[in-house]
Amino acid sequence: VSKLQFLVTNGATTGEKLNWELKQGYVAAYAVQGHRPHMEDRFVVNDDINNTGVSLFAVFDGHGGE
C-alpha cells in the first residue's frame, strides 16, 4: 500500500508560513510552504514494503502547477 503523504499543517493562520512534518520509525520529512498561496511539493514514504526490507522514498518538487 502506497503511503502518499499530503501532510498535516501545524496550526498556522492566514499570512503565516505553513509547515508540515512526518515522523515514522527511522524516517522523517519536513516541508515549509513559505509565502506561496499553495503547497505544491509532495513526497512518498513507503518503508519496508511487505516486510521485505525494501523501501521507497520520493520527492516531487512542485513549481507553479498542479
BALUMKOL-628926 format. One line per field, with one value per atom (N, C-alpha, C, O): residue number from 1; y, z, x; atom name; residue in one letter. Coordinates in pm, whole numbers, always signed. Each point is the difference from the previous one (the first is absolute). Example, Ala and Ser with C-alpha at 12.3 -4.5 7.8 and 13.67 -1.06 7.14 Angstrom:
BEGIN
zaro	[1,1,1,1,2,2,2,2] $
v	[-569,+119,+120,-2,+107,+119,+109,+111] $
w	[+780,+0,+0,+66,-138,+6,+73,+17] $
u	[+1319,-89,+90,+104,-139,+82,-77,+51] $
pavex	[N,CA,C,O,N,CA,C,O] $
drenvo	[A,A,A,A,S,S,S,S] $
END
This chain:
BEGIN
zaro	[1,1,1,1,2,2,2,2,3,3,3,3,4,4,4,4,5,5,5,5,6,6,6,6,7,7,7,7,8,8,8,8,9,9,9,9,10,10,10,10,11,11,11,11,12,12,12,12,13,13,13,13,14,14,14,14,15,15,15,15,16,16,16,16,17,17,17,17,18,18,18,18,19,19,19,19,20,20,20,20,21,21,21,21,22,22,22,22,23,23,23,23,24,24,24,24,25,25,25,25,26,26,26,26,27,27,27,27,28,28,28,28,29,29,29,29,30,30,30,30,31,31,31,31,32,32,32,32,33,33,33,33,34,34,34,34,35,35,35,35,36,36,36,36,37,37,37,37,38,38,38,38,39,39,39,39,40,40,40,40,41,41,41,41,42,42,42,42,43,43,43,43,44,44,44,44,45,45,45,45,46,46,46,46,47,47,47,47,48,48,48,48,49,49,49,49,50,50,50,50,51,51,51,51,52,52,52,52,53,53,53,53,54,54,54,54,55,55,55,55,56,56,56,56,57,57,57,57,58,58,58,58,59,59,59,59,60,60,60,60,61,61,61,61,62,62,62,62,63,63,63,63,64,64,64,64,65,65,65,65,66,66,66,66] $
v	[-118,+118,+123,+15,+72,+123,+97,+9,+61,+97,+139,+61,-10,+135,+98,-1,+85,+90,+141,+65,-20,+137,+85,+122,-182,+64,+70,+20,+17,+70,+131,+2,+108,+130,+8,-68,+152,+19,+133,+80,-56,+110,+141,+91,-67,+136,+64,-70,+202,+72,+75,+1,+62,+71,+101,+74,-72,+92,-53,+57,-162,-58,-110,-54,+21,-114,-128,-16,-76,-130,-102,+9,-106,-107,-132,-5,-100,-135,-91,+26,-133,-98,-140,-18,-78,-141,-66,+14,-85,-79,-141,-22,-73,-138,-94,-15,-47,-90,+74,+96,-141,+64,+105,+49,-12,+92,+129,-2,+114,+129,+86,-6,+86,+95,+130,-2,+113,+131,+90,-5,+87,+91,+134,+6,+102,+134,+63,+3,+48,+64,+141,+48,+19,+138,+89,-19,+117,+96,-32,+82,-199,-40,-27,-39,+60,-20,-147,-30,-62,-143,-82,+34,-140,-94,-95,-69,+65,-86,-116,-90,+88,-109,-119,+18,-136,-123,-99,+13,-111,-107,-131,-4,-104,-135,-68,+5,-68,-80,-136,-10,-91,-136,-85,-48,+32,-62,-150,-42,-37,-146,-64,-59,+72,-47,-151,-79,+41,-141,-76,-119,+187,-60,-60,-101,+165,-49,+70,-43,+152,+80,+103,+79,-79,+97,+118,-17,+138,+122,+89,-6,+90,+96,+139,+23,+68,+139,+86,-19,+113,+86,+141,+20,+78,+141,+57,-17,+85,+66,+149,+50,+21,+142,+81,+16,+35,+73,+139,+68,-26,+133,+62,-21,+96,+78,-77,+53,-175,-77,-93,-3,-70,-96,-133,-94] $
w	[+0,+0,+0,+86,-182,-10,+110,+33,+21,+105,-52,+45,-139,-52,+109,+52,-17,+112,-49,-65,+96,-27,+125,-6,+114,+123,+73,-54,+175,+85,+42,+39,-47,+36,+150,+77,-38,+142,+51,+56,-76,+66,-44,+81,-201,-45,-45,-40,+47,-46,-128,-42,-19,-126,+11,+98,-198,-3,+68,-18,+94,+66,-87,-88,+115,-68,+52,+120,-212,+39,-5,-85,+175,-4,+30,+66,-117,+14,+43,-30,+99,+34,+8,+29,-55,+14,+75,-39,+145,+72,+9,+55,-111,-8,+13,-94,+209,+21,-15,+73,-167,-25,-109,-45,+2,-112,+50,+83,-135,+30,-126,-78,+60,-110,+53,+91,-149,+46,-121,-91,+88,-112,+52,+99,-166,+34,-124,-106,+118,-113,-22,-113,+217,-14,-30,+56,-145,-29,-130,-48,-8,-122,+36,+113,-209,+31,+20,+72,-133,+12,+11,-61,+138,+6,-117,-14,-70,-118,+12,-85,+188,+19,+65,+81,-119,+57,+21,-59,+144,+13,+29,+46,-74,+25,+96,-19,+122,+93,+9,+49,-96,+10,+55,-74,+204,+73,+17,+40,-70,+20,-67,+66,-197,-79,+19,-26,+71,+23,+81,-23,+119,+87,-77,+40,-153,-83,+31,-46,+123,+23,-109,+7,-109,-110,+33,+45,-66,+27,-123,-83,+72,-109,+59,+84,-127,+43,-126,-84,+71,-119,+40,+91,-160,+20,-132,-102,+103,-119,+28,+78,-143,+25,-95,-117,+168,-83,-35,+81,-204,-48,-82,-121,+185,-71,-76,-95,+132,-68,+96,+119,-170,+83,+1,+65] $
u	[+86,-86,+89,+86,-107,+77,-43,-118,+214,-30,+35,+97,-175,+21,-36,-111,+205,-20,-34,+81,-202,-37,+20,-16,+51,+42,-112,-109,+136,-95,+64,+116,-191,+56,+20,-68,+160,+29,-54,+74,-204,-70,+32,-18,+63,+25,-131,-93,+86,-118,+34,+115,-214,+19,+114,+9,+77,+113,+125,+108,-121,+117,+59,-67,+192,+62,-63,-23,-6,-52,+112,+89,-92,+99,-68,-103,+164,-52,+114,+117,-151,+103,-59,-119,+204,-35,+114,+116,-147,+99,-57,-107,+182,-48,+119,+77,-62,+114,+131,+27,+57,+130,-7,+103,-224,-19,-62,-91,+139,-62,+4,+95,-198,-6,-59,-83,+126,-44,-15,+82,-185,-23,-49,-74,+114,-44,-61,+63,-184,-67,+52,+3,+38,+43,-120,-108,+128,-106,-73,-78,+100,-73,-146,-30,-62,-142,-37,-96,+169,-32,+129,+101,-106,+112,-11,-101,+203,-2,+97,-1,+83,+95,-72,-90,+132,-56,+114,+107,-129,+97,-69,-114,+185,-49,+97,+121,-175,+80,-69,-112,+179,-52,+115,+85,-85,+110,-23,-109,+210,-2,-123,-85,+79,-114,-19,+91,-208,-36,+105,+23,+40,+102,+117,+56,-19,+110,+132,+105,-111,+120,+22,+94,-180,+8,-90,-113,+165,-77,+0,+91,-193,-11,-16,-88,+173,-7,+5,+87,-180,-3,-39,-81,+139,-33,-45,+66,-181,-53,+0,-81,+172,+21,-88,+34,-147,-95,+49,+63,-93,+39,-112,-6,-83,-100,-105,-57,+28,-103,-70,+31,-124,-74,+71,-47] $
pavex	[N,CA,C,O,N,CA,C,O,N,CA,C,O,N,CA,C,O,N,CA,C,O,N,CA,C,O,N,CA,C,O,N,CA,C,O,N,CA,C,O,N,CA,C,O,N,CA,C,O,N,CA,C,O,N,CA,C,O,N,CA,C,O,N,CA,C,O,N,CA,C,O,N,CA,C,O,N,CA,C,O,N,CA,C,O,N,CA,C,O,N,CA,C,O,N,CA,C,O,N,CA,C,O,N,CA,C,O,N,CA,C,O,N,CA,C,O,N,CA,C,O,N,CA,C,O,N,CA,C,O,N,CA,C,O,N,CA,C,O,N,CA,C,O,N,CA,C,O,N,CA,C,O,N,CA,C,O,N,CA,C,O,N,CA,C,O,N,CA,C,O,N,CA,C,O,N,CA,C,O,N,CA,C,O,N,CA,C,O,N,CA,C,O,N,CA,C,O,N,CA,C,O,N,CA,C,O,N,CA,C,O,N,CA,C,O,N,CA,C,O,N,CA,C,O,N,CA,C,O,N,CA,C,O,N,CA,C,O,N,CA,C,O,N,CA,C,O,N,CA,C,O,N,CA,C,O,N,CA,C,O,N,CA,C,O,N,CA,C,O,N,CA,C,O,N,CA,C,O,N,CA,C,O,N,CA,C,O,N,CA,C,O,N,CA,C,O] $
drenvo	[V,V,V,V,S,S,S,S,K,K,K,K,L,L,L,L,Q,Q,Q,Q,F,F,F,F,L,L,L,L,V,V,V,V,T,T,T,T,N,N,N,N,G,G,G,G,A,A,A,A,T,T,T,T,T,T,T,T,G,G,G,G,E,E,E,E,K,K,K,K,L,L,L,L,N,N,N,N,W,W,W,W,E,E,E,E,L,L,L,L,K,K,K,K,Q,Q,Q,Q,G,G,G,G,Y,Y,Y,Y,V,V,V,V,A,A,A,A,A,A,A,A,Y,Y,Y,Y,A,A,A,A,V,V,V,V,Q,Q,Q,Q,G,G,G,G,H,H,H,H,R,R,R,R,P,P,P,P,H,H,H,H,M,M,M,M,E,E,E,E,D,D,D,D,R,R,R,R,F,F,F,F,V,V,V,V,V,V,V,V,N,N,N,N,D,D,D,D,D,D,D,D,I,I,I,I,N,N,N,N,N,N,N,N,T,T,T,T,G,G,G,G,V,V,V,V,S,S,S,S,L,L,L,L,F,F,F,F,A,A,A,A,V,V,V,V,F,F,F,F,D,D,D,D,G,G,G,G,H,H,H,H,G,G,G,G,G,G,G,G,E,E,E,E] $
END
